[in-house]
Structure formats: structure tokens, C-alpha cells
Amino acid sequence: MSAVDALSSDREEHCPVILLGVDPHKSTHTATAVEPESNQQVGTMRIEASLTDYRRLLAWAKRWPQRKWAVENANGLGRHLAQWLIARGESVVDVPAAATSRVRELSRGGRRKNDQIDAAAAATVACLQGDGRDVEPEDHTTALALLDERRVNLAQARVRTVNQLHALLRDLLSGGAPTQLSADLAVKLLRSVRPAGDVETVRKDIAWDLVAEIRRLDKQLTDNAARMQSLVEASGSALMDTPGIGPVMAARLIGRTRRAHRFPTSAAFANYAGAAPVEIASADKARHRLSRSGDRQLNSVLHTIAVVQIRMPKSPGHAYYQRKLSEGKTPKEAKRCLKRRLADHVWRVMIADERRVKSLPGQAA
């Protein structure tokens, strides 16, 4: 090694890590470089929210070989920039807006607020307060969350279309159509209609359009479920081995949870899903009430799995439910106990899945 290379290597070893705090907005981002040891600002830059300025920001940041980005609200307005930086090998932490607000309040600046102060506060919080959370790159969990959101929209669109078709058939047929209306049944009913006059003709034409739309939505929902299943299977998840969990339920669990390891215990996951009872303060004895908080979509998934297992005589959930009934609990109370138990089971399965993926060759620890 030459003397120049040795000197350069020595400088890199002693070069302090610079925190680059970013205050993101919809049209602009402000970055401030902060030296953690002295908490002094060593540079600032304001850019437009565009790919060209993203490249300019990264080129500016490369003057500090040892650097770490602290993006305020990296899951909101800062999401695009944070994921763009991660894709280029940068280290990024997410800083909640409430934490930066607390730093501003306790600093000598009082309640002063501007983009540069917010960016510096984000960096300070990430370094000193420990409120920063590492931002991980998007993976199959994000894809499943997108597919789940798309499925919800498709299902809502199908319900609206079927309701419109019901309204038309009520005017075309005596007594209307049955409650459970499918595209094939609607076709059969429409073929029996002989319109009299322009009004009924228009109603029937619109009904045919709605039938075609229902068929299209049914196909999209089928394709959506198939894609969910392929992603869940490709991820190596064992969730579908549990009775009552199909590809759609597994995809929703993974997509809504994102990463199970962010919950330290199964109790924390159950509380997040709204499956853990809430204790009520009482002088006589400990009492609990039903939780109305938490992620209601996850709570709905656990409820569906519980109902399915209760109806399956050979499932473990059915045996647990019957045991709770024999202990004197009401059907509702027994079902809530089963949901709480399922929350623990689902968390353990997802944790095992994540550990299995990390242990595979070529996977990051």
C-alpha cells in the first residue's frame, strides 16, 4: 500500500458519520448535514421533488463518505425519496414528525419552525433520541399490500355494480332478482324479459352492460387471488398451512403486518390487531372490555379465520372453542378467546417465516 492510499484509508477510518436530516414536502425537500458529536450543522441543501434533483442531492451528500440519512415521515411524504436512496445503497432511518416537533420545542429556538430547522431536528432525533427506525427496502410484503388494496377496491366496485343491476331488474321483473345474484343468473333472467317501449329497452341494455362489467370484475378478482397465492408461496410463508387461511387471508395478514419482527411479542401484535382485551380500572377486581382500537382489517381477518375454524369440526380452533364453551363462556366470549389465540399463532408463524428467509444463503441477516 502506498503512502497516499494509507493516508486516504486513515482519513476514512477517522471520518465521523454525518447525519443528513431531510424535511420532505410535496414539491420540495430540504436536507441538512449535522455532525453528531458537536450537533453542528455543516451544510444544507434545498431541492425540488424530482429525479434530477434527487441525483443532485446524492452527489452533494457524497462529500461525506460516512453518512446516514434521517428522513422525517419516511412512510409518508418522504417515502419516494427514502426508497430511492435505499435502492442506491444508502442507509436511511425514519423519524416521526412528533419526535422532531419535540426536539424543536426543547431546543433554544423555542417554537421556531422552518425547513432547515426541521431537517436538522430530524437528524438530531435519529442520533441522540433513538426515535429513528431503519427504513427497509420494499419487498413482497409491499406487493401483497398493493394487491390487497386493489382487491378491496374491486370488491367494492362489484358490490356497487350488482346493486345497480338489482335496481334495474326490480323494474324489469315482477319481484326483482334473488338476493344472491351472479352474472350467469342475471343473463338467464334478462333473456326472459320482453321489453315494451323505449324505457324498458334502455333498462335492459344498461343491465346487459352491468352484466358484462360484473364478469370483468369477477375475472379481475380471480386473477388477483391467483397472483396473491403465487407471491405467498414464493415467499415461503407457512400461513396457508393453518386451517381457515387461504391465499387472500394470508396475503392480507402479510401485507397489513408488513414485518412481524417489528412487534417484540405476540401480545404487542394482538394489541395492534385489536384482538387483546382492554383492562378496566376497578377497585373490586380486574375487569376487561372488548378493544375497539387497532388495525380493523387485521381484526377482520382474525375474525374470519376464527369463524371458519369453528365450523370445521376437526380443526384445533373448533376444539378450543368447544372447550371455552364448556368452561361457561358465552359464544361471543369463546370466539374472542379464539381470536386472541389465533393472533399469537399467526405472529409465531410469521416470525418463523422471517427467520427462515434470513437463514437462507444470500439473504441479509
Sequence and secondary structure as in RCSB ss.txt:
>XXXX:A:sequence
MSAVDALSSDREEHCPVILLGVDPHKSTHTATAVEPESNQQVGTMRIEASLTDYRRLLAWAKRWPQRKWAVENAN
GLGRHLAQWLIARGESVVDVPAAATSRVRELSRGGRRKNDQIDAAAAATVACLQGDGRDVEPEDHTTALALLDER
RVNLAQARVRTVNQLHALLRDLLSGGAPTQLSADLAVKLLRSVRPAGDVETVRKDIAWDLVAEIRRLDKQLTDNA
ARMQSLVEASGSALMDTPGIGPVMAARLIGRTRRAHRFPTSAAFANYAGAAPVEIASADKARHRLSRSGDRQLNS
VLHTIAVVQIRMPKSPGHAYYQRKLSEGKTPKEAKRCLKRRLADHVWRVMIADERRVKSLPGQAA
>XXXX:A:secstr
  HHHHHHHHHHHH   EEEEEEE SSEEEEEEEETTTTEEEEEEEEESSHHHHHHHHHHHTTSSSEEEEEETTT
TTTHHHHHHHHHTT  EEEE HHHHHHHHHHSTTTT   HHHHHHHHHHIIIII   EE     HHHHHHHHHHH
HHHHHHHHHHHHHHHHHHHHHHSTT   SS  HHHHHHHHHT    SHHHHHHHHHHHHHHHHHHHHHHHHHHHH
HHHHHHHHHHT  GGGSTT  HHHHHHHHHHHS GGGSSSHHHHHHHTT S EEE  SSS EEE    S HHHHH
HHHHHHHHHHT TTSHHHHHHHHHHHTT  HHHHHHHHHHHHHHHHHHHHHHHHHHHHHSTT   
